Amino acid sequence: ERQRMAGEAPPAIDFAARLRAAAPMAVIAEIKRASPSKGDIAPDMNAPRQAMKYARGGAAAISVLTEPTWFRGAL
């Protein structure tokens, strides 16, 4: 199922080019529900909705932490 979904995804964006295009300052936004040092940050966050907010706010890239134990993430 994941392979099928990946095949239907839009083409990848060149990461380095995206950062250069946002010069002189590019913001990489981060989505995580928790952290090892702080514990829960936003346990009920809707990650796709938050990503859209970051994109509309001008983020050049978005980092999504999917590690389940420490960051409470998931694919």
Buried (B, 14 or more C-beta within 10 A) or exposed (E): EEEEEEEEEEEEEEEEEBBEEBEEEBEBBBBBBBBEEEEEEEEEEEBEEBBEBBEEEEBBBBEBBEEEEEBBBEE
